[in-house]
Amino acid sequence: MRTYLDFEKPVAELEAKLEELRALSTSGDSVSIGDEVGKIEVKAAQALQELYANLSPWQKTQVARHPQRPHFSDYVAQLITDFTPLAGDRKFGDDDALLGGFGRFRGESICVIGHEKGSTTEARIKHNFGMARPEGYRKAVRLMELADRFGVPVLSLVDTAGAYPGIDAEARGQAEAIARSTEACLNLGVPNVAVIIGEGGSGGAIAIATANHVIMLEHAIYSVISPEGAASILWRDTTKAQEAATNMKITAQDLEGLGIVDKIVPEPPGGGHRHAESTMQTVGIAVTEAFEALRDLPPDEIRTRRQQKFLAIGRNL
């Protein structure tokens, strides 16, 4: 069953009416209402397109967090063949919020790392809503070092509100683990591409998104802190999250203009969750193009370009 966001109420009403008419048309007890169904279909599609053409930063935040949006496991199933997950950081344990392994993308070997939020209540609890602990980032480092050793490019799929802020995570060195993972990204001699598929929150995102090429979905968000967190700090009032989202420049369009994001992948009207398969295929095309541009570069050139890319952000801002 489709889940509607608050601002989608006009579309929800039209589509509910559409479903009622379709049910009547198949019951055999009413006159033909095909013409009316067609008119409402057009009206609903137009309303959806107009709505999503003018989303505010806060509305984009809601879309990025939509529970039916494709997650890491969906992208792996759609784009990666022969995927073999690897578990554990070889120091403490495994983390289900940050997954990774090796497989084939377009017939070539690839290392895939990403946050998994889960699609059901049980899965969300298991994956800790995509908020990784230190062992998750240390697992990412292990996978990246393994990929670098064997010359396998790295693809990161980012979708997290941020690293887990719990006492147990802090006790096991959360900040250090994030820093080491970011360092591992920067030191890779193989190409790495990051895709912000939903939320890109704080150091929990940058730990695996310090890549040669950063791609972002049209309605994804990428920020140093959540709008609610920023509102709590700046105004001590979480109800000002909408104002914070507008001022923080967290949308793909803002970030492309600032040179933080290299490419925006368009989403269908209604967001990636309405047409998940086509959205993931479009992401696959963008990833292919990004890796192709880096294919023949030597390791030192790959490292230098990546480092200069992130240094330039600080200089330009």
C-alpha positions as CSV (number, residue, x, y, z in Angstrom):
1,M,0.0,0.0,0.0
2,R,1.3,3.4,-0.9
3,T,2.3,5.8,1.9
4,Y,1.6,9.5,1.3
5,L,3.5,12.4,2.8
6,D,1.6,15.3,4.4
7,F,2.1,17.6,1.4
8,E,0.9,15.0,-1.0
9,K,-2.7,15.2,0.3
10,P,-4.2,16.6,-2.9
11,V,-2.7,13.8,-4.9
12,A,-3.8,11.2,-2.3
13,E,-7.4,12.4,-2.6
14,L,-7.3,12.2,-6.4
15,E,-5.8,8.7,-6.4
16,A,-8.2,7.5,-3.8
17,K,-11.1,8.6,-6.0
18,L,-9.4,6.9,-9.0
19,E,-9.2,3.6,-7.1
20,E,-12.9,3.9,-6.2
21,L,-13.9,4.5,-9.9
22,R,-11.7,1.6,-11.1
23,A,-13.4,-0.7,-8.5
24,L,-16.8,0.4,-9.8
25,S,-15.8,-0.1,-13.5
26,T,-14.8,-3.8,-12.8
27,S,-17.9,-4.6,-10.7
28,G,-20.2,-4.9,-13.7
29,D,-23.0,-3.1,-11.8
30,S,-22.4,0.3,-13.2
31,V,-22.4,2.1,-16.5
32,S,-19.1,2.7,-18.2
33,I,-17.0,5.3,-16.4
34,G,-13.9,4.9,-18.5
35,D,-13.9,8.5,-19.6
36,E,-14.1,9.8,-16.0
37,V,-11.3,7.4,-15.0
38,G,-9.1,8.8,-17.8
39,K,-9.8,12.4,-16.8
40,I,-8.8,11.8,-13.2
41,E,-5.7,9.9,-14.2
42,V,-4.5,12.8,-16.2
43,K,-5.5,15.3,-13.4
44,A,-3.6,13.2,-10.8
45,A,-0.5,12.8,-12.9
46,Q,-0.5,16.6,-13.6
47,A,-0.9,17.4,-9.9
48,L,1.9,15.1,-9.0
49,Q,4.2,16.5,-11.6
50,E,3.5,20.1,-10.6
51,L,3.9,19.3,-6.9
52,Y,7.3,17.6,-7.3
53,A,8.6,20.3,-9.6
54,N,8.5,22.9,-6.8
55,L,9.4,21.0,-3.6
56,S,10.8,23.0,-0.7
57,P,13.9,21.8,1.1
58,W,11.8,20.5,3.9
59,Q,9.6,18.6,1.5
60,K,12.6,17.1,-0.1
61,T,13.8,16.1,3.3
62,Q,10.5,14.2,3.8
63,V,10.9,12.5,0.4
64,A,14.5,11.5,1.1
65,R,13.2,9.8,4.3
66,H,10.3,8.1,2.7
67,P,10.0,4.6,4.1
68,Q,9.3,3.1,0.6
69,R,12.3,4.6,-1.0
70,P,14.7,2.0,-2.5
71,H,17.4,1.0,0.0
72,F,20.9,-0.4,-0.2
73,S,19.7,-4.0,-0.5
74,D,17.3,-3.0,-3.4
75,Y,20.1,-1.4,-5.3
76,V,22.3,-4.4,-4.9
77,A,19.6,-6.8,-6.0
78,Q,18.9,-4.6,-9.1
79,L,22.4,-3.6,-10.2
80,I,24.9,-6.1,-8.7
81,T,25.3,-9.7,-9.8
82,D,27.2,-12.5,-7.9
83,F,27.1,-10.3,-4.7
84,T,28.9,-11.8,-1.8
85,P,28.5,-9.9,1.5
86,L,31.4,-9.8,4.0
87,A,30.8,-9.3,7.7
88,G,32.8,-8.1,10.7
89,D,35.6,-5.6,11.3
90,R,38.0,-8.2,12.7
91,K,38.2,-6.1,15.9
92,F,34.9,-6.2,17.7
93,G,32.0,-7.5,15.7
94,D,29.6,-7.0,12.8
95,D,27.3,-4.1,12.2
96,D,24.0,-4.5,10.3
97,A,23.5,-0.7,9.6
98,L,26.5,-0.6,7.2
99,L,26.7,-3.5,4.7
100,G,29.3,-4.4,2.1
101,G,30.8,-7.0,-0.1
102,F,32.0,-7.8,-3.6
103,G,30.1,-8.6,-6.8
104,R,29.9,-7.6,-10.4
105,F,28.6,-4.4,-11.9
106,R,28.0,-4.5,-15.7
107,G,30.2,-7.6,-15.8
108,E,33.2,-6.2,-13.9
109,S,34.3,-6.7,-10.3
110,I,33.2,-4.1,-7.8
111,C,33.2,-3.5,-4.0
112,V,29.9,-2.2,-2.7
113,I,29.5,-0.5,0.6
114,G,26.3,1.2,1.9
115,H,23.9,2.0,4.7
116,E,20.8,-0.2,5.0
117,K,17.8,1.3,6.8
118,G,15.4,-1.6,6.4
119,S,11.9,-1.7,4.9
120,T,9.9,-3.3,7.7
121,T,9.7,-2.6,11.4
122,E,11.8,-5.7,12.2
123,A,14.3,-4.8,9.6
124,R,14.6,-1.2,10.7
125,I,15.4,-2.4,14.2
126,K,17.9,-5.0,13.0
127,H,19.7,-2.4,10.8
128,N,19.4,0.3,13.5
129,F,17.7,2.6,11.0
130,G,20.9,2.9,9.0
131,M,22.9,4.5,11.8
132,A,26.2,2.6,12.0
133,R,28.4,2.0,15.0
134,P,32.2,2.0,14.9
135,E,32.4,-1.6,13.8
136,G,30.4,-0.7,10.7
137,Y,33.0,2.0,9.6
138,R,35.9,-0.3,10.5
139,K,34.3,-3.0,8.3
140,A,34.1,-0.4,5.5
141,V,37.8,0.3,6.0
142,R,38.6,-3.4,5.8
143,L,36.6,-3.7,2.6
144,M,38.1,-0.7,1.0
145,E,41.7,-1.9,1.8
146,L,40.8,-5.3,0.3
147,A,39.4,-3.7,-2.8
148,D,42.5,-1.5,-3.1
149,R,44.8,-4.5,-2.8
150,F,43.2,-6.3,-5.7
151,G,42.5,-3.3,-7.9
152,V,38.7,-3.4,-7.5
153,P,36.7,-0.1,-7.8
154,V,34.5,0.9,-4.8
155,L,30.8,2.0,-5.0
156,S,29.3,3.6,-1.9
157,L,25.5,3.9,-1.4
158,V,24.8,6.5,1.3
159,D,21.5,6.6,3.2
160,T,21.8,7.5,6.8
161,A,20.6,10.2,9.3
162,G,24.1,10.0,10.8
163,A,26.4,7.7,12.7
164,Y,24.8,6.1,15.8
165,P,25.2,8.6,18.8
166,G,24.8,6.0,21.6
167,I,27.1,5.7,24.6
168,D,28.3,2.2,23.5
169,A,29.3,3.6,20.1
170,E,31.2,6.5,21.6
171,A,32.9,4.2,24.1
172,R,34.2,2.1,21.1
173,G,35.6,5.1,19.3
174,Q,32.9,6.4,16.9
175,A,34.8,9.6,15.9
176,E,38.0,7.7,15.3
177,A,36.3,5.1,13.3
178,I,34.6,7.7,11.1
179,A,37.9,9.5,10.6
180,R,39.8,6.3,9.6
181,S,37.0,5.5,7.1
182,T,37.3,8.9,5.6
183,E,41.0,8.5,5.4
184,A,40.7,5.1,3.7
185,C,38.4,6.7,1.1
186,L,41.0,9.4,0.4
187,N,43.9,6.9,0.2
188,L,42.3,4.6,-2.3
189,G,44.3,4.0,-5.5
190,V,41.2,2.6,-7.2
191,P,38.3,4.8,-8.4
192,N,35.5,5.3,-5.9
193,V,32.0,6.6,-6.6
194,A,29.5,7.6,-4.0
195,V,25.7,7.9,-4.5
196,I,23.5,9.8,-2.0
197,I,20.3,7.7,-2.4
198,G,18.3,9.2,0.5
199,E,19.8,10.9,3.5
200,G,23.4,11.9,3.7
201,G,23.8,12.8,7.3
202,S,26.9,14.2,8.9
203,G,30.1,12.2,9.4
204,G,28.2,9.0,9.1
205,A,27.7,9.8,5.4
206,I,31.1,11.4,4.6
207,A,32.9,8.4,6.0
208,I,32.1,6.4,2.9
209,A,31.3,9.3,0.5
210,T,34.7,10.9,0.2
211,A,34.8,9.8,-3.4
212,N,36.3,10.8,-6.8
213,H,32.7,11.3,-8.0
214,V,29.7,12.1,-5.8
215,I,26.3,11.5,-7.3
216,M,23.0,12.6,-5.7
217,L,19.4,11.8,-6.4
218,E,17.2,14.7,-7.2
219,H,15.2,14.6,-4.0
220,A,18.0,13.3,-1.7
221,I,19.6,15.5,1.0
222,Y,23.2,15.9,2.2
223,S,24.1,17.9,5.3
224,V,26.4,18.2,8.3
225,I,23.5,17.8,10.7
226,S,19.8,17.1,10.4
227,P,17.4,20.0,10.1
228,E,15.9,19.0,13.5
229,G,19.4,18.9,15.0
230,A,20.3,22.3,13.6
231,A,17.0,23.9,14.8
232,S,17.6,22.4,18.3
233,I,21.1,23.9,18.4
234,L,20.4,27.3,16.8
235,W,17.0,28.1,18.2
236,R,16.5,25.4,20.8
237,D,13.2,24.7,19.0
238,T,12.9,21.6,16.8
239,T,9.7,23.0,15.3
240,K,11.9,25.3,13.3
241,A,13.3,22.4,11.3
242,Q,11.7,23.7,8.1
243,E,13.4,27.0,8.5
244,A,16.7,25.2,9.2
245,A,16.3,23.0,6.1
246,T,15.9,26.1,3.9
247,N,18.9,27.9,5.3
248,M,21.3,24.9,5.4
249,K,21.5,24.3,1.6
250,I,21.0,20.6,1.9
251,T,19.3,19.9,-1.5
252,A,21.0,18.3,-4.5
253,Q,20.5,21.5,-6.5
254,D,22.1,23.7,-3.8
255,L,25.1,21.3,-3.4
256,E,25.7,21.0,-7.1
257,G,26.0,24.8,-7.2
258,L,28.5,24.7,-4.4
259,G,30.6,22.1,-6.1
260,I,30.0,19.5,-3.5
261,V,28.0,17.2,-5.7
262,D,29.2,16.3,-9.2
263,K,26.0,15.0,-10.8
264,I,22.2,15.0,-10.0
265,V,20.2,11.9,-11.0
266,P,16.6,12.9,-11.9
267,E,13.7,11.1,-10.2
268,P,10.3,10.4,-11.6
269,P,7.4,12.6,-10.6
270,G,6.4,11.5,-7.1
271,G,10.0,10.5,-6.1
272,G,12.1,7.4,-6.5
273,H,9.8,5.3,-4.3
274,R,7.0,5.5,-6.9
275,H,9.1,4.0,-9.7
276,A,11.9,2.3,-7.9
277,E,13.1,0.1,-10.7
278,S,13.5,2.9,-13.2
279,T,15.2,5.1,-10.6
280,M,17.8,2.4,-9.8
281,Q,18.4,1.8,-13.5
282,T,19.1,5.6,-14.0
283,V,21.5,5.5,-11.0
284,G,23.2,2.5,-12.7
285,I,23.8,4.5,-15.8
286,A,25.2,7.5,-13.9
287,V,27.6,5.2,-12.0
288,T,28.7,3.5,-15.2
289,E,29.6,6.9,-16.7
290,A,31.4,8.0,-13.6
291,F,33.6,4.9,-13.5
292,E,34.2,5.1,-17.2
293,A,35.7,8.6,-16.8
294,L,38.2,7.2,-14.2
295,R,39.0,3.9,-15.8
296,D,42.5,4.5,-17.3
297,L,43.9,6.8,-14.6
298,P,47.0,5.6,-12.6
299,P,46.6,5.2,-8.8
300,D,48.5,8.3,-8.0
301,E,46.4,10.4,-10.3
302,I,43.2,9.0,-8.9
303,R,44.3,9.9,-5.3
304,T,45.4,13.4,-6.4
305,R,42.2,14.2,-8.2
306,R,40.1,13.0,-5.2
307,Q,42.2,15.0,-2.7
308,Q,42.1,18.1,-4.8
309,K,38.4,17.8,-5.3
310,F,37.7,18.0,-1.5
311,L,40.4,20.7,-0.9
312,A,38.8,22.8,-3.6
313,I,35.5,22.8,-1.7
314,G,37.1,24.5,1.2
315,R,38.9,27.0,-1.0
316,N,35.9,27.9,-3.0
317,L,33.5,28.3,-0.1
